[in-house]
Amino acid sequence: MAKIGYARVSSKEQHLDRQLVALKDVDKLFTNKLSGANTNRPELKKMLAYIREGDIVMVTELDCLGRNNQDLTNSLASKYSIKLLVMALMPPACTSGGGK
């Protein structure tokens, strides 16, 4: 079982530093500086090809893997047949007015 990290920022002007610090203990790290709207994310594709059953995919936030739930589902669809844990290190931001 390996800990695989994936970090992404949306533009080349943004920095991965905060994510890299949070993911410092992973066994293998993949990074992209591309918008989530861009479905051609080479390092995400490499990570998906690299992971094996039992691995833990670690991201700082789930939106690193996809810009919305459908994109996230599509990103991981090729791995549905294996046991895989995806772990987001930061809690999702609450965007509804009901949570206090």
Phi and psi restraints in degrees (range 20) as a CNS / XPLOR table:
assign (resid 1 and name C) (resid 2 and name N)
       (resid 2 and name CA) (resid 2 and name C) 1.0 -114.3 20.0 2
assign (resid 2 and name N) (resid 2 and name CA)
       (resid 2 and name C) (resid 3 and name N) 1.0 151.1 20.0 2
assign (resid 2 and name C) (resid 3 and name N)
       (resid 3 and name CA) (resid 3 and name C) 1.0 -96.7 20.0 2
assign (resid 3 and name N) (resid 3 and name CA)
       (resid 3 and name C) (resid 4 and name N) 1.0 116.7 20.0 2
assign (resid 3 and name C) (resid 4 and name N)
       (resid 4 and name CA) (resid 4 and name C) 1.0 -110.6 20.0 2
assign (resid 4 and name N) (resid 4 and name CA)
       (resid 4 and name C) (resid 5 and name N) 1.0 125.5 20.0 2
assign (resid 4 and name C) (resid 5 and name N)
       (resid 5 and name CA) (resid 5 and name C) 1.0 -103.0 20.0 2
assign (resid 5 and name N) (resid 5 and name CA)
       (resid 5 and name C) (resid 6 and name N) 1.0 145.8 20.0 2
assign (resid 5 and name C) (resid 6 and name N)
       (resid 6 and name CA) (resid 6 and name C) 1.0 -135.8 20.0 2
assign (resid 6 and name N) (resid 6 and name CA)
       (resid 6 and name C) (resid 7 and name N) 1.0 125.1 20.0 2
assign (resid 6 and name C) (resid 7 and name N)
       (resid 7 and name CA) (resid 7 and name C) 1.0 -124.6 20.0 2
assign (resid 7 and name N) (resid 7 and name CA)
       (resid 7 and name C) (resid 8 and name N) 1.0 141.5 20.0 2
assign (resid 7 and name C) (resid 8 and name N)
       (resid 8 and name CA) (resid 8 and name C) 1.0 -147.9 20.0 2
assign (resid 8 and name N) (resid 8 and name CA)
       (resid 8 and name C) (resid 9 and name N) 1.0 138.7 20.0 2
assign (resid 8 and name C) (resid 9 and name N)
       (resid 9 and name CA) (resid 9 and name C) 1.0 -120.9 20.0 2
assign (resid 9 and name N) (resid 9 and name CA)
       (resid 9 and name C) (resid 10 and name N) 1.0 161.2 20.0 2
assign (resid 9 and name C) (resid 10 and name N)
       (resid 10 and name CA) (resid 10 and name C) 1.0 -84.1 20.0 2
assign (resid 10 and name N) (resid 10 and name CA)
       (resid 10 and name C) (resid 11 and name N) 1.0 -13.6 20.0 2
assign (resid 10 and name C) (resid 11 and name N)
       (resid 11 and name CA) (resid 11 and name C) 1.0 -150.1 20.0 2
assign (resid 11 and name N) (resid 11 and name CA)
       (resid 11 and name C) (resid 12 and name N) 1.0 162.8 20.0 2
assign (resid 11 and name C) (resid 12 and name N)
       (resid 12 and name CA) (resid 12 and name C) 1.0 -68.4 20.0 2
assign (resid 12 and name N) (resid 12 and name CA)
       (resid 12 and name C) (resid 13 and name N) 1.0 -20.1 20.0 2
assign (resid 12 and name C) (resid 13 and name N)
       (resid 13 and name CA) (resid 13 and name C) 1.0 -77.4 20.0 2
assign (resid 13 and name N) (resid 13 and name CA)
       (resid 13 and name C) (resid 14 and name N) 1.0 -21.5 20.0 2
assign (resid 13 and name C) (resid 14 and name N)
       (resid 14 and name CA) (resid 14 and name C) 1.0 -82.7 20.0 2
assign (resid 14 and name N) (resid 14 and name CA)
       (resid 14 and name C) (resid 15 and name N) 1.0 161.0 20.0 2
assign (resid 14 and name C) (resid 15 and name N)
       (resid 15 and name CA) (resid 15 and name C) 1.0 -115.7 20.0 2
assign (resid 15 and name N) (resid 15 and name CA)
       (resid 15 and name C) (resid 16 and name N) 1.0 145.5 20.0 2
assign (resid 15 and name C) (resid 16 and name N)
       (resid 16 and name CA) (resid 16 and name C) 1.0 -89.1 20.0 2
assign (resid 16 and name N) (resid 16 and name CA)
       (resid 16 and name C) (resid 17 and name N) 1.0 -2.3 20.0 2
assign (resid 16 and name C) (resid 17 and name N)
       (resid 17 and name CA) (resid 17 and name C) 1.0 -48.7 20.0 2
assign (resid 17 and name N) (resid 17 and name CA)
       (resid 17 and name C) (resid 18 and name N) 1.0 -51.4 20.0 2
assign (resid 17 and name C) (resid 18 and name N)
       (resid 18 and name CA) (resid 18 and name C) 1.0 -60.9 20.0 2
assign (resid 18 and name N) (resid 18 and name CA)
       (resid 18 and name C) (resid 19 and name N) 1.0 -41.5 20.0 2
assign (resid 18 and name C) (resid 19 and name N)
       (resid 19 and name CA) (resid 19 and name C) 1.0 -68.2 20.0 2
assign (resid 19 and name N) (resid 19 and name CA)
       (resid 19 and name C) (resid 20 and name N) 1.0 -40.0 20.0 2
assign (resid 19 and name C) (resid 20 and name N)
       (resid 20 and name CA) (resid 20 and name C) 1.0 -64.0 20.0 2
assign (resid 20 and name N) (resid 20 and name CA)
       (resid 20 and name C) (resid 21 and name N) 1.0 -37.2 20.0 2
assign (resid 20 and name C) (resid 21 and name N)
       (resid 21 and name CA) (resid 21 and name C) 1.0 -63.7 20.0 2
assign (resid 21 and name N) (resid 21 and name CA)
       (resid 21 and name C) (resid 22 and name N) 1.0 -45.7 20.0 2
assign (resid 21 and name C) (resid 22 and name N)
       (resid 22 and name CA) (resid 22 and name C) 1.0 -65.5 20.0 2
assign (resid 22 and name N) (resid 22 and name CA)
       (resid 22 and name C) (resid 23 and name N) 1.0 -28.6 20.0 2
assign (resid 22 and name C) (resid 23 and name N)
       (resid 23 and name CA) (resid 23 and name C) 1.0 -102.2 20.0 2
assign (resid 23 and name N) (resid 23 and name CA)
       (resid 23 and name C) (resid 24 and name N) 1.0 19.6 20.0 2
assign (resid 23 and name C) (resid 24 and name N)
       (resid 24 and name CA) (resid 24 and name C) 1.0 -62.7 20.0 2
assign (resid 24 and name N) (resid 24 and name CA)
       (resid 24 and name C) (resid 25 and name N) 1.0 -22.8 20.0 2
assign (resid 24 and name C) (resid 25 and name N)
       (resid 25 and name CA) (resid 25 and name C) 1.0 -97.4 20.0 2
assign (resid 25 and name N) (resid 25 and name CA)
       (resid 25 and name C) (resid 26 and name N) 1.0 11.4 20.0 2
assign (resid 25 and name C) (resid 26 and name N)
       (resid 26 and name CA) (resid 26 and name C) 1.0 -77.0 20.0 2
assign (resid 26 and name N) (resid 26 and name CA)
       (resid 26 and name C) (resid 27 and name N) 1.0 159.8 20.0 2
assign (resid 26 and name C) (resid 27 and name N)
       (resid 27 and name CA) (resid 27 and name C) 1.0 -80.8 20.0 2
assign (resid 27 and name N) (resid 27 and name CA)
       (resid 27 and name C) (resid 28 and name N) 1.0 -31.5 20.0 2
assign (resid 27 and name C) (resid 28 and name N)
       (resid 28 and name CA) (resid 28 and name C) 1.0 -146.6 20.0 2
assign (resid 28 and name N) (resid 28 and name CA)
       (resid 28 and name C) (resid 29 and name N) 1.0 137.5 20.0 2
assign (resid 28 and name C) (resid 29 and name N)
       (resid 29 and name CA) (resid 29 and name C) 1.0 -125.9 20.0 2
assign (resid 29 and name N) (resid 29 and name CA)
       (resid 29 and name C) (resid 30 and name N) 1.0 136.1 20.0 2
assign (resid 29 and name C) (resid 30 and name N)
       (resid 30 and name CA) (resid 30 and name C) 1.0 -121.4 20.0 2
assign (resid 30 and name N) (resid 30 and name CA)
       (resid 30 and name C) (resid 31 and name N) 1.0 139.1 20.0 2
assign (resid 30 and name C) (resid 31 and name N)
       (resid 31 and name CA) (resid 31 and name C) 1.0 -135.8 20.0 2
assign (resid 31 and name N) (resid 31 and name CA)
       (resid 31 and name C) (resid 32 and name N) 1.0 148.3 20.0 2
assign (resid 31 and name C) (resid 32 and name N)
       (resid 32 and name CA) (resid 32 and name C) 1.0 -136.1 20.0 2
assign (resid 32 and name N) (resid 32 and name CA)
       (resid 32 and name C) (resid 33 and name N) 1.0 145.4 20.0 2
assign (resid 32 and name C) (resid 33 and name N)
       (resid 33 and name CA) (resid 33 and name C) 1.0 -118.3 20.0 2
assign (resid 33 and name N) (resid 33 and name CA)
       (resid 33 and name C) (resid 34 and name N) 1.0 72.6 20.0 2
assign (resid 33 and name C) (resid 34 and name N)
       (resid 34 and name CA) (resid 34 and name C) 1.0 -143.3 20.0 2
assign (resid 34 and name N) (resid 34 and name CA)
       (resid 34 and name C) (resid 35 and name N) 1.0 149.7 20.0 2
assign (resid 34 and name C) (resid 35 and name N)
       (resid 35 and name CA) (resid 35 and name C) 1.0 -62.2 20.0 2
assign (resid 35 and name N) (resid 35 and name CA)
       (resid 35 and name C) (resid 36 and name N) 1.0 144.9 20.0 2
assign (resid 35 and name C) (resid 36 and name N)
       (resid 36 and name CA) (resid 36 and name C) 1.0 -63.7 20.0 2
assign (resid 36 and name N) (resid 36 and name CA)
       (resid 36 and name C) (resid 37 and name N) 1.0 -21.7 20.0 2
assign (resid 36 and name C) (resid 37 and name N)
       (resid 37 and name CA) (resid 37 and name C) 1.0 -70.5 20.0 2
assign (resid 37 and name N) (resid 37 and name CA)
       (resid 37 and name C) (resid 38 and name N) 1.0 -21.3 20.0 2
assign (resid 37 and name C) (resid 38 and name N)
       (resid 38 and name CA) (resid 38 and name C) 1.0 -82.3 20.0 2
assign (resid 38 and name N) (resid 38 and name CA)
       (resid 38 and name C) (resid 39 and name N) 1.0 111.6 20.0 2
assign (resid 38 and name C) (resid 39 and name N)
       (resid 39 and name CA) (resid 39 and name C) 1.0 -80.1 20.0 2
assign (resid 39 and name N) (resid 39 and name CA)
       (resid 39 and name C) (resid 40 and name N) 1.0 -9.4 20.0 2
assign (resid 39 and name C) (resid 40 and name N)
       (resid 40 and name CA) (resid 40 and name C) 1.0 -93.3 20.0 2
assign (resid 40 and name N) (resid 40 and name CA)
       (resid 40 and name C) (resid 41 and name N) 1.0 84.3 20.0 2
assign (resid 40 and name C) (resid 41 and name N)
       (resid 41 and name CA) (resid 41 and name C) 1.0 -110.8 20.0 2
assign (resid 41 and name N) (resid 41 and name CA)
       (resid 41 and name C) (resid 42 and name N) 1.0 94.4 20.0 2
assign (resid 41 and name C) (resid 42 and name N)
       (resid 42 and name CA) (resid 42 and name C) 1.0 -54.6 20.0 2
assign (resid 42 and name N) (resid 42 and name CA)
       (resid 42 and name C) (resid 43 and name N) 1.0 -43.0 20.0 2
assign (resid 42 and name C) (resid 43 and name N)
       (resid 43 and name CA) (resid 43 and name C) 1.0 -71.9 20.0 2
assign (resid 43 and name N) (resid 43 and name CA)
       (resid 43 and name C) (resid 44 and name N) 1.0 -30.9 20.0 2
assign (resid 43 and name C) (resid 44 and name N)
       (resid 44 and name CA) (resid 44 and name C) 1.0 -65.1 20.0 2
assign (resid 44 and name N) (resid 44 and name CA)
       (resid 44 and name C) (resid 45 and name N) 1.0 -42.7 20.0 2
assign (resid 44 and name C) (resid 45 and name N)
       (resid 45 and name CA) (resid 45 and name C) 1.0 -62.4 20.0 2
assign (resid 45 and name N) (resid 45 and name CA)
       (resid 45 and name C) (resid 46 and name N) 1.0 -41.3 20.0 2
assign (resid 45 and name C) (resid 46 and name N)
       (resid 46 and name CA) (resid 46 and name C) 1.0 -63.4 20.0 2
assign (resid 46 and name N) (resid 46 and name CA)
       (resid 46 and name C) (resid 47 and name N) 1.0 -41.8 20.0 2
assign (resid 46 and name C) (resid 47 and name N)
       (resid 47 and name CA) (resid 47 and name C) 1.0 -63.5 20.0 2
assign (resid 47 and name N) (resid 47 and name CA)
       (resid 47 and name C) (resid 48 and name N) 1.0 -44.0 20.0 2
assign (resid 47 and name C) (resid 48 and name N)
       (resid 48 and name CA) (resid 48 and name C) 1.0 -63.5 20.0 2
assign (resid 48 and name N) (resid 48 and name CA)
       (resid 48 and name C) (resid 49 and name N) 1.0 -33.8 20.0 2
assign (resid 48 and name C) (resid 49 and name N)
       (resid 49 and name CA) (resid 49 and name C) 1.0 -73.5 20.0 2
assign (resid 49 and name N) (resid 49 and name CA)
       (resid 49 and name C) (resid 50 and name N) 1.0 -28.6 20.0 2
assign (resid 49 and name C) (resid 50 and name N)
       (resid 50 and name CA) (resid 50 and name C) 1.0 -79.5 20.0 2
assign (resid 50 and name N) (resid 50 and name CA)
       (resid 50 and name C) (resid 51 and name N) 1.0 -38.3 20.0 2
assign (resid 50 and name C) (resid 51 and name N)
       (resid 51 and name CA) (resid 51 and name C) 1.0 -66.4 20.0 2
assign (resid 51 and name N) (resid 51 and name CA)
       (resid 51 and name C) (resid 52 and name N) 1.0 148.4 20.0 2
assign (resid 51 and name C) (resid 52 and name N)
       (resid 52 and name CA) (resid 52 and name C) 1.0 -127.6 20.0 2
assign (resid 52 and name N) (resid 52 and name CA)
       (resid 52 and name C) (resid 53 and name N) 1.0 166.7 20.0 2
assign (resid 52 and name C) (resid 53 and name N)
       (resid 53 and name CA) (resid 53 and name C) 1.0 -54.8 20.0 2
assign (resid 53 and name N) (resid 53 and name CA)
       (resid 53 and name C) (resid 54 and name N) 1.0 134.5 20.0 2
assign (resid 53 and name C) (resid 54 and name N)
       (resid 54 and name CA) (resid 54 and name C) 1.0 91.7 20.0 2
assign (resid 54 and name N) (resid 54 and name CA)
       (resid 54 and name C) (resid 55 and name N) 1.0 -12.9 20.0 2
assign (resid 54 and name C) (resid 55 and name N)
       (resid 55 and name CA) (resid 55 and name C) 1.0 -67.9 20.0 2
assign (resid 55 and name N) (resid 55 and name CA)
       (resid 55 and name C) (resid 56 and name N) 1.0 158.4 20.0 2
assign (resid 55 and name C) (resid 56 and name N)
       (resid 56 and name CA) (resid 56 and name C) 1.0 -113.9 20.0 2
assign (resid 56 and name N) (resid 56 and name CA)
       (resid 56 and name C) (resid 57 and name N) 1.0 119.2 20.0 2
assign (resid 56 and name C) (resid 57 and name N)
       (resid 57 and name CA) (resid 57 and name C) 1.0 -92.1 20.0 2
assign (resid 57 and name N) (resid 57 and name CA)
       (resid 57 and name C) (resid 58 and name N) 1.0 121.0 20.0 2
assign (resid 57 and name C) (resid 58 and name N)
       (resid 58 and name CA) (resid 58 and name C) 1.0 -113.1 20.0 2
assign (resid 58 and name N) (resid 58 and name CA)
       (resid 58 and name C) (resid 59 and name N) 1.0 130.2 20.0 2
assign (resid 58 and name C) (resid 59 and name N)
       (resid 59 and name CA) (resid 59 and name C) 1.0 -132.1 20.0 2
assign (resid 59 and name N) (resid 59 and name CA)
       (resid 59 and name C) (resid 60 and name N) 1.0 158.7 20.0 2
assign (resid 59 and name C) (resid 60 and name N)
       (resid 60 and name CA) (resid 60 and name C) 1.0 -75.1 20.0 2
assign (resid 60 and name N) (resid 60 and name CA)
       (resid 60 and name C) (resid 61 and name N) 1.0 -36.8 20.0 2
assign (resid 60 and name C) (resid 61 and name N)
       (resid 61 and name CA) (resid 61 and name C) 1.0 -143.9 20.0 2
assign (resid 61 and name N) (resid 61 and name CA)
       (resid 61 and name C) (resid 62 and name N) 1.0 147.3 20.0 2
assign (resid 61 and name C) (resid 62 and name N)
       (resid 62 and name CA) (resid 62 and name C) 1.0 -60.5 20.0 2
assign (resid 62 and name N) (resid 62 and name CA)
       (resid 62 and name C) (resid 63 and name N) 1.0 -28.4 20.0 2
assign (resid 62 and name C) (resid 63 and name N)
       (resid 63 and name CA) (resid 63 and name C) 1.0 -68.9 20.0 2
assign (resid 63 and name N) (resid 63 and name CA)
       (resid 63 and name C) (resid 64 and name N) 1.0 -6.5 20.0 2
assign (resid 63 and name C) (resid 64 and name N)
       (resid 64 and name CA) (resid 64 and name C) 1.0 -65.4 20.0 2
assign (resid 64 and name N) (resid 64 and name CA)
       (resid 64 and name C) (resid 65 and name N) 1.0 -33.1 20.0 2
assign (resid 64 and name C) (resid 65 and name N)
       (resid 65 and name CA) (resid 65 and name C) 1.0 -85.8 20.0 2
assign (resid 65 and name N) (resid 65 and name CA)
       (resid 65 and name C) (resid 66 and name N) 1.0 -21.6 20.0 2
assign (resid 65 and name C) (resid 66 and name N)
       (resid 66 and name CA) (resid 66 and name C) 1.0 -171.8 20.0 2
assign (resid 66 and name N) (resid 66 and name CA)
       (resid 66 and name C) (resid 67 and name N) 1.0 151.0 20.0 2
assign (resid 66 and name C) (resid 67 and name N)
       (resid 67 and name CA) (resid 67 and name C) 1.0 -78.3 20.0 2
assign (resid 67 and name N) (resid 67 and name CA)
       (resid 67 and name C) (resid 68 and name N) 1.0 -15.3 20.0 2
assign (resid 67 and name C) (resid 68 and name N)
       (resid 68 and name CA) (resid 68 and name C) 1.0 -154.5 20.0 2
assign (resid 68 and name N) (resid 68 and name CA)
       (resid 68 and name C) (resid 69 and name N) 1.0 177.9 20.0 2
assign (resid 68 and name C) (resid 69 and name N)
       (resid 69 and name CA) (resid 69 and name C) 1.0 -60.2 20.0 2
assign (resid 69 and name N) (resid 69 and name CA)
       (resid 69 and name C) (resid 70 and name N) 1.0 -39.3 20.0 2
assign (resid 69 and name C) (resid 70 and name N)
       (resid 70 and name CA) (resid 70 and name C) 1.0 -65.3 20.0 2
assign (resid 70 and name N) (resid 70 and name CA)
       (resid 70 and name C) (resid 71 and name N) 1.0 -43.4 20.0 2
assign (resid 70 and name C) (resid 71 and name N)
       (resid 71 and name CA) (resid 71 and name C) 1.0 -64.8 20.0 2
assign (resid 71 and name N) (resid 71 and name CA)
       (resid 71 and name C) (resid 72 and name N) 1.0 -40.2 20.0 2
assign (resid 71 and name C) (resid 72 and name N)
       (resid 72 and name CA) (resid 72 and name C) 1.0 -61.4 20.0 2
assign (resid 72 and name N) (resid 72 and name CA)
       (resid 72 and name C) (resid 73 and name N) 1.0 -45.9 20.0 2
assign (resid 72 and name C) (resid 73 and name N)
       (resid 73 and name CA) (resid 73 and name C) 1.0 -61.4 20.0 2
assign (resid 73 and name N) (resid 73 and name CA)
       (resid 73 and name C) (resid 74 and name N) 1.0 -44.4 20.0 2
assign (resid 73 and name C) (resid 74 and name N)
       (resid 74 and name CA) (resid 74 and name C) 1.0 -63.0 20.0 2
assign (resid 74 and name N) (resid 74 and name CA)
       (resid 74 and name C) (resid 75 and name N) 1.0 -39.2 20.0 2
assign (resid 74 and name C) (resid 75 and name N)
       (resid 75 and name CA) (resid 75 and name C) 1.0 -61.0 20.0 2
assign (resid 75 and name N) (resid 75 and name CA)
       (resid 75 and name C) (resid 76 and name N) 1.0 -39.4 20.0 2
assign (resid 75 and name C) (resid 76 and name N)
       (resid 76 and name CA) (resid 76 and name C) 1.0 -95.9 20.0 2
assign (resid 76 and name N) (resid 76 and name CA)
       (resid 76 and name C) (resid 77 and name N) 1.0 -2.0 20.0 2
assign (resid 76 and name C) (resid 77 and name N)
       (resid 77 and name CA) (resid 77 and name C) 1.0 -56.2 20.0 2
assign (resid 77 and name N) (resid 77 and name CA)
       (resid 77 and name C) (resid 78 and name N) 1.0 -35.0 20.0 2
assign (resid 77 and name C) (resid 78 and name N)
       (resid 78 and name CA) (resid 78 and name C) 1.0 -69.3 20.0 2
assign (resid 78 and name N) (resid 78 and name CA)
       (resid 78 and name C) (resid 79 and name N) 1.0 -12.1 20.0 2
assign (resid 78 and name C) (resid 79 and name N)
       (resid 79 and name CA) (resid 79 and name C) 1.0 -109.7 20.0 2
assign (resid 79 and name N) (resid 79 and name CA)
       (resid 79 and name C) (resid 80 and name N) 1.0 11.1 20.0 2
assign (resid 79 and name C) (resid 80 and name N)
       (resid 80 and name CA) (resid 80 and name C) 1.0 -61.6 20.0 2
assign (resid 80 and name N) (resid 80 and name CA)
       (resid 80 and name C) (resid 81 and name N) 1.0 -25.8 20.0 2
assign (resid 80 and name C) (resid 81 and name N)
       (resid 81 and name CA) (resid 81 and name C) 1.0 -83.2 20.0 2
assign (resid 81 and name N) (resid 81 and name CA)
       (resid 81 and name C) (resid 82 and name N) 1.0 -4.1 20.0 2
assign (resid 81 and name C) (resid 82 and name N)
       (resid 82 and name CA) (resid 82 and name C) 1.0 -116.6 20.0 2
assign (resid 82 and name N) (resid 82 and name CA)
       (resid 82 and name C) (resid 83 and name N) 1.0 158.9 20.0 2
assign (resid 82 and name C) (resid 83 and name N)
       (resid 83 and name CA) (resid 83 and name C) 1.0 -81.6 20.0 2
assign (resid 83 and name N) (resid 83 and name CA)
       (resid 83 and name C) (resid 84 and name N) 1.0 120.1 20.0 2
assign (resid 83 and name C) (resid 84 and name N)
       (resid 84 and name CA) (resid 84 and name C) 1.0 -145.2 20.0 2
assign (resid 84 and name N) (resid 84 and name CA)
       (resid 84 and name C) (resid 85 and name N) 1.0 137.5 20.0 2
assign (resid 84 and name C) (resid 85 and name N)
       (resid 85 and name CA) (resid 85 and name C) 1.0 -109.8 20.0 2
assign (resid 85 and name N) (resid 85 and name CA)
       (resid 85 and name C) (resid 86 and name N) 1.0 127.3 20.0 2
assign (resid 85 and name C) (resid 86 and name N)
       (resid 86 and name CA) (resid 86 and name C) 1.0 -106.9 20.0 2
assign (resid 86 and name N) (resid 86 and name CA)
       (resid 86 and name C) (resid 87 and name N) 1.0 124.6 20.0 2
assign (resid 86 and name C) (resid 87 and name N)
       (resid 87 and name CA) (resid 87 and name C) 1.0 -122.1 20.0 2
assign (resid 87 and name N) (resid 87 and name CA)
       (resid 87 and name C) (resid 88 and name N) 1.0 119.9 20.0 2
assign (resid 87 and name C) (resid 88 and name N)
       (resid 88 and name CA) (resid 88 and name C) 1.0 -95.9 20.0 2
assign (resid 88 and name N) (resid 88 and name CA)
       (resid 88 and name C) (resid 89 and name N) 1.0 126.2 20.0 2
assign (resid 88 and name C) (resid 89 and name N)
       (resid 89 and name CA) (resid 89 and name C) 1.0 -77.9 20.0 2
assign (resid 89 and name N) (resid 89 and name CA)
       (resid 89 and name C) (resid 90 and name N) 1.0 -24.6 20.0 2
assign (resid 89 and name C) (resid 90 and name N)
       (resid 90 and name CA) (resid 90 and name C) 1.0 -108.4 20.0 2
assign (resid 90 and name N) (resid 90 and name CA)
       (resid 90 and name C) (resid 91 and name N) 1.0 139.6 20.0 2
assign (resid 90 and name C) (resid 91 and name N)
       (resid 91 and name CA) (resid 91 and name C) 1.0 -68.1 20.0 2
assign (resid 91 and name N) (resid 91 and name CA)
       (resid 91 and name C) (resid 92 and name N) 1.0 149.5 20.0 2
assign (resid 91 and name C) (resid 92 and name N)
       (resid 92 and name CA) (resid 92 and name C) 1.0 -66.2 20.0 2
assign (resid 92 and name N) (resid 92 and name CA)
       (resid 92 and name C) (resid 93 and name N) 1.0 148.3 20.0 2
assign (resid 92 and name C) (resid 93 and name N)
       (resid 93 and name CA) (resid 93 and name C) 1.0 -72.8 20.0 2
assign (resid 93 and name N) (resid 93 and name CA)
       (resid 93 and name C) (resid 94 and name N) 1.0 137.8 20.0 2
assign (resid 93 and name C) (resid 94 and name N)
       (resid 94 and name CA) (resid 94 and name C) 1.0 -83.5 20.0 2
assign (resid 94 and name N) (resid 94 and name CA)
       (resid 94 and name C) (resid 95 and name N) 1.0 119.0 20.0 2
assign (resid 94 and name C) (resid 95 and name N)
       (resid 95 and name CA) (resid 95 and name C) 1.0 -105.6 20.0 2
assign (resid 95 and name N) (resid 95 and name CA)
       (resid 95 and name C) (resid 96 and name N) 1.0 -2.1 20.0 2
assign (resid 95 and name C) (resid 96 and name N)
       (resid 96 and name CA) (resid 96 and name C) 1.0 -93.2 20.0 2
assign (resid 96 and name N) (resid 96 and name CA)
       (resid 96 and name C) (resid 97 and name N) 1.0 155.8 20.0 2
assign (resid 96 and name C) (resid 97 and name N)
       (resid 97 and name CA) (resid 97 and name C) 1.0 -78.2 20.0 2
assign (resid 97 and name N) (resid 97 and name CA)
       (resid 97 and name C) (resid 98 and name N) 1.0 -10.9 20.0 2
assign (resid 97 and name C) (resid 98 and name N)
       (resid 98 and name CA) (resid 98 and name C) 1.0 -78.5 20.0 2
assign (resid 98 and name N) (resid 98 and name CA)
       (resid 98 and name C) (resid 99 and name N) 1.0 -28.5 20.0 2
assign (resid 98 and name C) (resid 99 and name N)
       (resid 99 and name CA) (resid 99 and name C) 1.0 -81.2 20.0 2
assign (resid 99 and name N) (resid 99 and name CA)
       (resid 99 and name C) (resid 100 and name N) 1.0 125.2 20.0 2
